[in-house]
Amino acid sequence: FGHGMAATPVQVANAYVAIANGGELRTPVLVRGIRSAETGEEVTFHTQKIRRVLSEQSAATLRLMLTEATGPG
């Protein structure tokens, strides 16, 4: 009792993305871009680096561990 997950699905996904990006935490972007119906002009969104949350070595180790946990036995 009393233990629960206090993170949104976007926060959890962003944590996995940080592992995949070699330990760099970036701003999450849910939409790649938008296009104006009238002009056809497209605005794209790009991620921005927030900070390093893991060393590259730790991120590589976690990727290996996650791969082993989900790979065929």
N, C-alpha and C positions, 0 to 999 in steps of 0.2 A: 504494500500500500504506500501511497505517497510518491511513487516514482512515475514519472511520465515524460513524454517528449514535449519539449517547449520550443520547438522550431517549426517553422512553416515548411511546406514541401519545397518552395523555392529556395529557402535557406539550406535545406538538406541537399538539393540538387547542386547548388553553388559550392557546397563543401566538396562534393565529388568532382566538380569541374576544377576546383583548385588542385586536387590531387592529380587530375589528368593534365593540368597545365604546368606541372613541375613545381607545384607549391605556391603559385601566384594566385592570390585572391583578386578577382576582377568583378566589376559591376555586372549583375545579371541583365541580360537583354532577352526579353521574351518575344519581341517582334523584330525581324531583320530590317524592315523598312515599311514605309507607307507610300502610296501613290495617289496623287490627286485625280479624282474622277474627271474634272473639267480640263485640266492642262496636261495630265499625264506625267507631270513632274514627280520624281521619286526622291524621297528623303530616307537615307539609310542611317541606322543607329550602330554605333561601335562601342565595344566594351572599353573600360578604362581600368588600368591596374590600380588597385587600392593599396596592397602591400603584400609582402611575402609572408606566408603563414607557416610554411614548411620548407626545410632545406630540399634541394633537388634530390639528394640521396634518400631522404625520408619519404618523399613523394614516390620515388621509384620503388622503394621497398613496399610501400602501401599498394601501389599498382600491382606488383607481383603477388602480394598476399590476396588482394581482391580477385585477381585472375585465377589463382589456385583455388579459392573458395567457390568460385562459380564455374570452373572448368570441369570437364569429365574426370571422374574419379580415377 
